[in-house]
Amino acid sequence: MTSRLRKADLGELLDRAVEHHRAGTLDDAERLYREAQAIAPDNPDVLQRLGTVLSARGDEAEREEALALLERAAELSGQITADTAGLHSNLGNALRRAERHDDAERVLLDVVGTLPDYWEAWHNLGHVYKDLKRDDEAAGALRRATALEPTVAANFAVLGDVLTRLGRLNAAVSAFRRALDLGYAQYDVLNYLAVVHRQLGELDESERLLRQVLEIVPDSPIGNTNLAVVLAQTGRFAESREYHDRAVELDPDNITLVANRAYGRIAGGDIPSAWADWEHSMANGPRGTERILPGRRWRGEDVSAERVMVYREQGIGDEFLFASCYGDVARSCAHLVIECEPRVATLFTRSFPDATVRPQTVDARGEHLPEPDFDVVVPAGSVPVFRRATVTDFPDQRSYLVADPVRVATWRERLSSMPHPRVGISWRSKVTTAERRLEYTRLAEWGAIFGVPGASFFNLQYDECERELADAERRFDVPIHHWLSVDYMNDFEDVAALMMNLDLVIAPRNAVAMLAGALGVPTVMMGNRWDWSDLGTDTCPWLPAVELVYRELGQEWDAVLATAAGRVTALTAERHTTER
């Protein structure tokens, strides 16, 4: 009789616990599951359900207990069958949350290997691959989940996130829209969808969705910062500032939000007030992490009697920009030490002859020289904070990097038979995330430029591009000079020497444009309006040799490319006039 009562009590407890579990009242569900466990400590169903509740929480101790419960339940239940597949799928998910991804993958592959139509395991396997940044595999697993169960919104929501990371933006929009159509109520999908529309250059739709997010959750820091970014990209900086400030007020310790505000302020030309946020964003934010070094961190004070070390940060293009300030530091301190990207060490040594220049020897782990040869340290991106307080503080220096004269002469001889104007070309960065693709044209769109008669074109693109070059040569019936012997990616000395023999460089905002501008080579830099490096101007204050030709985000590139073609045409006419 007692046994039958206990069994009845167990059934009633589980029914009530499951109701709370489905309703999301997890504390009540946990309490009832624990009462059921006291009655039936080796019941796999009870152990699984309790483990699933605990696994969903962020507490590490609870997650460890959840794993123990689920592993015990799996052991008690035996082989994977249709009845136990849910248990093993939940175990895989718990292992993922505990960051035991290899074990999670093994368990979930066993489930789908046994029951290939079990969509929950495919969904969880997609999560595992997403965590591991194996995004192609994640998309495959999640597509399988959506095919098996096309009415579950969560399948499409996670798939949309993965497709966004893969840069398949239109497919991501479809997935997110499907999740919403299926009733996915979490506002984060609206936020993700808004970000994708921004990455597609569809700013009006992005703004509409983000305002909808803030109607639902007005105190969302992410919603506020994302709307601020969109507003800044449309040039509405006063309104953007309000949302940036609100985001930082809501989550002041979030470095990404502070950095977003810094970039927004700088893009709007609000330089003096932006620099404080810019400095703060070096605390493991978009600018990176301060290095652990002996010596004092420079904050702009007098260093005339001290040795200053400037160390590189961010990408190579940023390094070329920030190097425009190095001469100022060298003139204001006892001695300047520059730690740079190894590929530019010899170029910087020649360009800053009074400084000690070397490849980076210090990193964020605190490795450094046994005998430091500096007293004060500063990351490269912080130098303009103290030397470029306003746009008027940027000097009209045509160039500040110096190419190797021997190599320049060698290239002069090599190009001697090639007619002027000589135009160097680059059309993208090596790093092409979904968002950064908005910054770049395709070479197949350069018809107006290649159609200028009499010009010679020289490749400066530094990644795998032979197929695109060959296609452009066929399409536009124009030769594009490209030397297989040149390491465009790594030999900046050779590339700089080649540039010095060109009349013009046409490139997007990438290392090619930055290097050409730093050398003083006339450069047309094509980009979107309101980039932070323009400092709220219509020019590139860092590089006076660069002419900025931009489009409003979302517009076509035709007008920009036509303007660039006009510069080539003008050079051709000028050359012909000179030759007469």
C-alpha positions in Angstrom: 0.0 0.0 0.0 2.8 2.4 0.9 4.6 1.7 -2.3 1.4 2.4 -4.3 1.0 5.7 -2.4 4.5 6.7 -3.0 4.1 5.9 -6.7 1.0 8.0 -6.9 2.7 10.8 -5.0 5.6 10.6 -7.5 3.2 10.9 -10.5 1.5 13.9 -9.0 4.7 15.6 -8.1 6.1 15.2 -11.6 2.9 16.5 -13.2 3.1 19.6 -11.0 6.8 20.0 -11.5 6.5 19.8 -15.3 3.8 22.5 -15.3 6.1 24.8 -13.5 9.0 23.8 -15.7 7.0 24.7 -18.9 5.8 27.9 -17.3 9.4 28.9 -16.6 8.9 29.0 -12.8 12.1 27.1 -12.3 12.5 27.5 -8.5 9.1 25.8 -8.0 10.0 23.1 -10.6 13.3 22.4 -8.9 11.6 22.1 -5.4 9.1 19.6 -6.7 11.7 17.6 -8.7 13.8 17.3 -5.6 10.8 16.0 -3.6 10.3 13.4 -6.4 14.0 12.5 -6.2 13.6 11.8 -2.5 10.9 9.3 -3.4 12.7 7.8 -6.4 16.4 8.5 -6.2 17.2 6.3 -9.2 14.4 7.2 -11.5 16.0 8.3 -14.8 13.1 10.6 -15.7 13.2 12.5 -12.4 17.0 12.8 -12.6 16.8 14.0 -16.2 14.2 16.7 -15.4 16.0 18.0 -12.3 19.3 18.0 -14.2 17.7 20.0 -17.1 16.4 22.7 -14.7 19.8 23.1 -13.0 21.7 23.0 -16.3 19.7 26.0 -17.6 21.0 28.2 -14.8 24.3 30.1 -14.8 25.5 28.9 -11.4 28.6 26.7 -11.9 27.9 24.5 -8.9 24.3 23.8 -10.1 25.6 23.0 -13.6 28.1 20.5 -12.1 25.2 18.9 -10.2 23.1 18.9 -13.3 25.8 17.0 -15.2 26.1 14.4 -12.5 22.3 13.9 -12.5 22.1 13.6 -16.3 25.1 11.3 -16.5 23.6 9.1 -13.8 20.2 9.1 -15.7 21.9 8.2 -18.9 23.8 5.3 -17.2 20.5 4.0 -15.7 18.6 4.3 -19.0 21.1 2.3 -21.0 21.3 2.6 -24.8 19.9 5.4 -26.9 16.3 4.6 -28.0 13.3 6.7 -29.1 12.3 6.8 -25.4 15.7 7.9 -24.1 16.8 10.2 -26.9 15.6 13.3 -25.1 17.7 12.4 -22.0 20.9 12.0 -24.1 20.1 15.2 -26.0 19.7 17.1 -22.8 23.0 15.6 -21.5 24.7 16.8 -24.6 23.4 20.3 -24.0 24.4 20.3 -20.4 27.9 19.2 -21.4 28.0 22.2 -23.9 27.0 24.6 -21.1 29.8 23.2 -19.0 32.1 23.9 -21.9 32.9 20.2 -22.4 32.3 20.6 -26.1 34.1 17.4 -27.2 32.0 15.3 -24.9 28.9 17.2 -26.0 29.6 16.6 -29.7 30.3 12.9 -29.0 27.0 12.4 -27.2 24.9 14.3 -29.7 26.5 12.6 -32.7 25.6 9.3 -31.0 22.0 10.5 -30.8 21.6 11.6 -34.4 23.5 8.6 -35.5 21.0 6.3 -33.8 17.9 8.5 -34.5 18.7 10.8 -37.5 15.2 12.3 -37.4 15.5 13.5 -33.8 15.5 17.3 -34.4 16.3 18.4 -30.8 19.7 16.7 -30.9 20.4 18.4 -34.3 19.5 21.7 -32.6 21.8 21.1 -29.7 24.6 19.9 -32.0 24.2 23.2 -33.9 24.7 25.1 -30.6 27.9 23.1 -29.9 29.4 23.9 -33.3 28.3 27.5 -32.9 30.2 27.7 -29.6 33.2 26.2 -31.3 32.9 28.7 -34.1 32.6 25.9 -36.6 29.9 27.9 -38.3 29.5 25.9 -41.5 28.8 22.7 -39.5 26.5 24.7 -37.1 24.5 25.9 -40.1 24.2 22.4 -41.5 23.0 20.9 -38.2 20.5 23.7 -37.6 19.2 23.5 -41.2 18.6 19.8 -40.5 16.7 20.7 -37.4 14.5 23.2 -39.3 13.8 20.7 -42.0 12.8 18.1 -39.4 10.7 20.5 -37.3 9.8 23.6 -39.3 7.4 24.9 -36.7 9.9 25.5 -33.9 10.9 29.2 -33.8 14.1 28.6 -31.8 15.6 26.6 -34.6 15.3 29.5 -37.0 16.5 32.1 -34.4 19.8 30.2 -33.8 20.2 29.5 -37.5 19.8 33.2 -38.2 22.6 34.0 -35.7 25.0 31.5 -37.3 24.2 32.7 -40.9 25.0 36.2 -39.8 28.4 35.1 -38.6 28.9 33.4 -41.9 28.1 36.6 -43.7 25.0 35.1 -45.4 23.0 38.1 -44.5 20.0 37.7 -46.7 19.6 34.1 -45.6 19.9 35.3 -42.0 17.1 37.8 -42.5 14.9 35.0 -43.8 15.7 32.8 -40.8 15.0 35.6 -38.3 11.8 36.6 -40.1 10.6 33.0 -39.9 11.4 32.8 -36.2 9.2 35.9 -35.7 6.4 34.6 -37.9 6.4 31.4 -35.7 5.8 33.6 -32.6 9.4 33.8 -31.2 8.7 36.4 -28.5 12.3 37.2 -27.4 13.2 40.8 -28.3 16.8 39.7 -29.0 15.7 38.3 -32.4 14.4 41.8 -33.4 17.8 43.2 -32.3 19.7 40.6 -34.3 17.6 41.3 -37.3 18.1 45.0 -37.0 21.9 44.5 -36.9 21.7 42.4 -40.1 19.8 45.1 -41.9 22.4 47.6 -40.8 25.1 45.3 -42.2 23.2 45.2 -45.4 23.2 48.9 -45.5 19.4 49.0 -44.9 19.5 51.7 -42.2 15.9 52.7 -42.3 14.7 49.2 -41.6 17.4 48.7 -39.0 16.3 51.9 -37.2 12.6 50.8 -37.3 13.3 47.5 -35.7 15.5 48.9 -33.0 12.9 51.5 -32.1 10.5 48.5 -31.8 13.0 46.8 -29.5 13.2 49.8 -27.3 9.4 50.0 -27.1 9.5 46.5 -25.6 12.6 46.9 -23.4 13.5 50.6 -23.1 16.3 49.8 -20.7 18.1 47.5 -23.0 21.8 48.6 -23.2 22.3 46.7 -26.4 19.2 48.1 -28.0 20.2 51.6 -27.1 23.8 51.3 -28.4 22.7 49.6 -31.6 20.2 52.4 -32.4 23.0 54.9 -31.6 25.3 53.3 -34.1 22.6 53.4 -36.8 21.9 57.0 -36.1 25.6 57.9 -36.3 25.9 56.1 -39.6 23.2 58.4 -41.0 25.0 61.5 -39.6 22.4 62.2 -36.8 25.0 62.6 -34.1 23.1 64.6 -31.6 20.4 62.0 -31.4 23.0 59.2 -31.5 24.7 60.7 -28.5 21.5 60.5 -26.4 21.2 56.7 -27.0 25.0 56.1 -26.5 24.8 57.9 -23.2 21.7 55.9 -22.2 23.4 52.6 -23.1 26.5 53.5 -21.0 24.3 54.7 -18.1 22.5 51.4 -18.1 25.7 49.3 -18.2 28.7 51.5 -17.4 31.1 48.6 -17.1 30.5 47.3 -20.6 33.6 48.3 -22.5 32.0 47.6 -25.9 29.3 50.2 -25.2 31.9 52.8 -24.1 33.9 52.1 -27.2 30.8 52.4 -29.4 30.2 55.9 -27.9 33.8 56.8 -28.5 33.7 55.8 -32.2 30.4 57.6 -32.6 31.7 60.8 -31.0 34.9 60.7 -33.1 32.9 60.1 -36.3 30.8 63.2 -35.5 33.9 65.3 -34.9 33.4 65.6 -31.2 37.0 64.8 -30.7 38.0 66.4 -27.3 35.1 64.7 -25.4 35.5 61.4 -27.3 39.1 60.8 -26.3 38.2 59.8 -22.7 35.9 57.0 -24.0 38.6 56.1 -26.5 41.1 55.6 -23.8 38.7 53.6 -21.7 38.1 51.3 -24.7 41.7 50.0 -24.3 40.5 48.0 -21.3 40.1 44.7 -23.2 37.7 46.4 -25.6 37.9 46.9 -29.4 41.3 48.5 -29.2 42.7 45.5 -27.3 44.3 45.3 -23.9 47.0 47.4 -22.2 50.3 45.5 -21.9 51.8 44.7 -18.6 55.0 46.7 -18.7 57.6 48.2 -16.4 57.4 52.0 -16.6 54.7 54.5 -16.2 51.7 54.8 -18.6 52.0 58.1 -20.5 49.0 60.4 -20.0 50.2 63.4 -21.9 52.5 64.9 -19.3 55.9 66.4 -20.0 58.4 63.6 -21.0 61.2 65.8 -22.2 63.7 64.0 -19.9 62.3 60.5 -20.3 62.4 57.6 -22.8 59.0 56.8 -24.2 58.0 53.5 -25.8 55.1 53.4 -28.2 53.7 50.0 -28.9 51.4 48.9 -31.8 47.8 48.1 -31.5 44.9 47.0 -33.8 45.5 46.4 -37.6 48.3 47.4 -39.9 46.3 50.2 -41.5 45.7 51.7 -38.0 49.4 51.4 -37.3 50.1 53.5 -40.4 47.6 56.1 -39.3 48.9 56.4 -35.7 52.5 56.6 -37.0 51.6 60.1 -38.2 52.0 61.2 -34.6 55.3 59.5 -33.9 57.4 62.4 -35.1 55.7 64.6 -32.5 56.5 62.2 -29.7 60.2 61.9 -30.8 60.6 65.6 -30.7 59.1 65.9 -27.2 60.9 63.1 -25.3 64.5 62.2 -24.5 64.3 59.2 -26.8 61.5 57.3 -28.6 61.3 53.5 -28.8 58.8 52.1 -31.4 57.6 48.6 -31.2 55.8 47.8 -34.5 54.4 45.0 -36.6 57.5 43.0 -37.8 56.6 43.6 -41.5 57.1 47.4 -41.2 60.2 47.4 -38.9 62.7 48.4 -41.6 60.3 50.9 -43.1 59.8 52.6 -39.7 63.5 52.5 -38.9 64.3 54.6 -42.0 61.3 56.9 -41.5 62.1 57.7 -37.8 65.9 57.7 -37.8 66.2 59.1 -34.3 64.1 56.4 -32.7 64.8 52.9 -31.7 62.5 50.7 -33.9 62.0 47.0 -33.4 59.3 44.3 -33.9 57.0 43.8 -31.1 58.7 42.2 -28.1 56.0 42.9 -25.5 52.5 41.4 -25.4 49.5 41.4 -23.2 50.9 38.4 -21.2 53.6 40.7 -19.8 56.6 39.3 -21.7 59.2 42.1 -22.0 62.9 42.8 -22.4 65.0 41.9 -19.4 66.4 45.4 -19.3 63.8 47.9 -20.3 65.1 50.8 -22.4 62.1 53.0 -21.7 60.7 54.9 -18.8 57.2 55.6 -20.1 54.9 53.5 -22.3 51.8 54.3 -24.4 49.8 52.3 -26.9 49.9 53.8 -30.4 46.2 54.7 -30.5 46.6 56.8 -27.4 49.2 59.1 -28.9 46.7 61.2 -30.8 44.7 61.7 -27.5 47.6 63.8 -26.3 48.9 65.2 -29.6 45.7 65.7 -31.6 43.1 67.3 -29.3 41.3 68.9 -32.3 41.2 68.5 -36.0 43.3 71.7 -36.3 46.1 69.9 -34.4 46.7 67.6 -37.4 49.7 68.9 -39.3 49.7 69.4 -43.1 52.5 66.8 -43.5 52.4 65.4 -47.0 54.3 62.3 -46.0 56.1 60.8 -43.0 57.2 57.3 -44.2 60.2 56.9 -46.4 60.6 54.2 -48.9 63.9 52.4 -49.6 65.6 54.6 -52.3 67.5 51.6 -53.8 64.2 49.7 -54.3 62.5 52.8 -55.6 65.2 53.1 -58.2 64.9 49.4 -59.1 61.1 49.8 -59.6 61.7 53.0 -61.6 63.8 51.0 -64.1 61.3 48.1 -64.2 58.4 50.5 -65.0 60.3 52.7 -67.3 58.6 51.4 -70.5 55.1 51.6 -69.0 53.1 54.7 -69.9 51.8 57.3 -67.4 49.6 57.8 -65.6 50.4 54.8 -63.6 47.5 53.8 -61.2 47.8 51.3 -58.4 44.6 49.5 -57.4 43.2 47.7 -54.4 39.5 47.0 -53.8 39.1 45.3 -50.4 40.7 44.4 -47.1 41.9 40.9 -46.4 39.5 40.8 -43.4 36.0 40.8 -45.0 33.4 40.3 -42.3 29.8 40.8 -43.2 29.8 44.3 -42.0 33.1 45.3 -43.5 31.9 44.1 -46.9 29.9 47.3 -47.0 33.2 49.2 -47.3 34.3 47.5 -50.4 33.6 47.5 -54.1 34.0 44.5 -56.4 36.7 44.7 -59.1 34.0 43.8 -61.7 32.4 47.2 -60.9 35.5 49.2 -62.0 34.5 49.6 -65.6 34.6 53.4 -65.5 38.1 53.4 -64.2 39.5 50.8 -66.5 37.8 52.5 -69.4 40.1 55.6 -69.2 42.3 55.4 -72.2 46.1 55.7 -71.9 46.4 54.7 -68.2 48.5 51.8 -66.9 47.1 49.8 -64.0 49.1 48.0 -61.3 47.8 45.6 -58.7 48.3 46.3 -55.0 45.8 43.9 -53.7 47.5 41.7 -51.1 45.4 38.5 -50.8 44.3 35.8 -53.2 43.1 37.8 -56.2 44.6 36.3 -59.4 41.2 35.0 -60.6 39.6 38.5 -60.1 42.4 40.2 -61.9 42.2 37.8 -64.9 38.4 38.3 -65.0 38.8 42.1 -65.0 41.4 41.9 -67.8 39.0 39.9 -69.9 35.9 41.9 -69.0 37.4 45.3 -69.6 40.1 44.4 -72.2 42.9 46.1 -70.2 46.1 44.7 -68.8 46.6 44.9 -65.0 50.3 44.5 -64.1 50.8 42.0 -61.3 54.2 40.4 -60.3 54.1 37.0 -58.8 57.5 37.7 -57.4 56.2 40.4 -55.1 54.9 39.4 -51.7 52.1 42.0 -51.5 51.0 40.8 -48.1 54.3 40.8 -46.3 57.0 42.8 -48.1 55.9 46.4 -47.4 59.3 47.7 -48.5 58.8 46.4 -52.0 55.2 47.6 -52.1 56.2 51.0 -50.8 58.9 51.3 -53.5 56.4 50.3 -56.2 53.9 52.9 -54.9 56.6 55.7 -55.1 56.7 55.1 -58.9 52.9 55.5 -59.3 51.0 58.6 -60.1 47.8 57.6 -58.2 46.6 54.9 -55.9 42.9 54.0 -55.8 41.8 51.9 -52.8 39.2 51.5 -50.0 40.0 52.2 -46.3 42.7 49.5 -46.1 46.4 49.2 -45.5 47.1 50.0 -49.2 45.4 53.4 -48.9 47.0 54.2 -45.5 50.5 53.2 -46.7 50.2 55.2 -49.9 49.0 58.2 -48.0 51.7 58.0 -45.5 54.3 57.9 -48.3 52.8 61.0 -49.8 51.5 59.2 -53.0 48.3 60.8 -54.3 45.5 58.5 -53.2 41.8 58.3 -53.8 40.3 56.4 -50.8 36.8 55.2 -51.4 34.6 54.5 -48.5 31.3 55.1 -46.7 30.4 58.4 -45.1 31.0 58.9 -41.4 33.9 56.6 -40.7 35.6 57.4 -37.4 39.0 58.0 -39.0 37.5 61.0 -40.9 37.0 62.8 -37.6 33.7 64.3 -38.8 35.3 65.9 -41.8 35.1 65.3 -45.6 38.9 64.5 -45.6 41.4 62.2 -44.0 43.1 64.5 -41.5 45.8 61.9 -40.8 46.9 61.7 -44.4 46.8 65.0 -46.5 47.9 63.1 -49.6 44.6 61.1 -49.5 41.4 62.4 -51.1 38.3 60.8 -49.6 35.6 59.9 -52.0 32.6 58.5 -50.2 29.0 57.4 -50.5 26.2 57.4 -48.0 25.7 53.9 -46.6 23.2 52.1 -48.6 23.8 53.9 -51.8 25.4 52.3 -54.9 29.2 52.8 -55.6 28.6 54.2 -59.1 29.2 57.8 -58.2 32.3 57.0 -56.2 33.8 55.0 -58.9 33.0 57.6 -61.5 34.7 60.2 -59.3 37.8 58.0 -59.1 37.7 57.5 -62.9 37.6 61.3 -63.2 40.8 61.6 -61.3 42.5 59.1 -63.7 41.1 61.1 -66.7 42.5 64.3 -65.3 45.9 62.8 -64.8 45.8 61.5 -68.4 44.9 64.9 -69.7 47.6 66.6 -67.6 50.2 64.1 -68.8 49.3 64.7 -72.4 49.5 68.5 -71.9 52.9 68.2 -70.3 54.2 66.0 -73.1 53.3 68.6 -75.7 
